[in-house]
Amino acid sequence: MVLGIFFGAYVGFIILQKNINASRAEVMSEKYVANLYSEYSIVGKNCQGEDTNQDNYISCDVRIKIGNDAATEKVVQLSCPTFIQSYLGNTCKESRLQLAE
């Protein structure tokens, strides 16, 4: 019984941590796009909650475009800091630079 309670609390903590990481990374990705792509607006975004390689960054994809022009739409792939790391002065960084087509 006690083991079940501890296991449930542990699983709940892991899920909560992933949700907090993803939410904070979305905020950080919005700031990054606003600073570096100010002429673009965010159409959609998705951040994973798990730091898979333990580098204190998680992956985010942010879809952006200028106005209603579908030709300007692109996806920016970012690595954004985890919740705690984001308060240590770190910002997102582009995972892969977009090359002009």
N, C-alpha and C positions, 0 to 999 in steps of 0.2 A: 504494500500500500504506500509506504513512505517513498519507496523507489519510484513508483508511478508518479507521485506528486513532483518529485525532483525532475524526472524525465519530462513531464508536461511543462514545468516551469522553464526548463532549458530550451525545449523546442519553441515555446512562446517567445523567449528572449531572442532566439536566433531570427525568428520571423519578424519581430519588432525591429531588430537591428537592421535587417535588410530593407525594410520599409523606410526607416529613418535615413539610411544611406542613399536610397533612390530619391527620396524627396529633397534632400539637401543637394544632391548632384543636379537635379533638375533646376533648382534655384541658381546654382553656380553656372550651369550651362546657359541659362537665360542671360546672366550678367556677361558672360564671355561673348555671346553673340551680339549683345547690345554694344559692347565696346569695340569689337573688331569687324562686325558686319552691320553697322548702324543703318545702312540703307535697306537692309532686309528685315522682313518680319518672320516670326516663327510660325510655321504651319503645323508642326507636330514635333513631339519629342518623346524619347523613351530612354530611361536609364535603368540599367540592371542594379540590383541591390547588393550583389555579392562581389567582393574583391577576390577574384579567382587566383591571382598570383601573389597576393599578400604584399603589394607595393603601395597600398593605401590610396589607390585610384580605382574607380569603376568606369565602365564603358557607357557612353551616352551617344545616341544618334539624334541629331537635331535637323529637321527638315525646314529649310528657309526658302523664301522667294521675295522678289521685289514686286510690291503691289499685287496685281492680278495676273502678271505676266508669267505664264507657265514655263516659258523658255528659260527663265532665270532660276527656276527651282533646282535646288541641290540639297544633298545631305552632308552635313558636317559631322565627322566622327570624332568625338572627344573622349579624353580620359579626364574625369573629374574627381576631385579628392573625396574621400569618405567623410562622414560627418565630423569626426574629431579632427582629421587632417585639414578640413576646410577652415577651421578656426585658428590654424597655425600659420595663416598668411599665404596659403597656396591657392592657385586658381586652376581652371581647366587648361588642358593643352590638346592641340589637335593630334589625333592618333596617326592619321595619314593625311598629308597635305593634298589638297585638291589640285589637280593639274588642269590647265586651260585646255578646252577641247577645240 
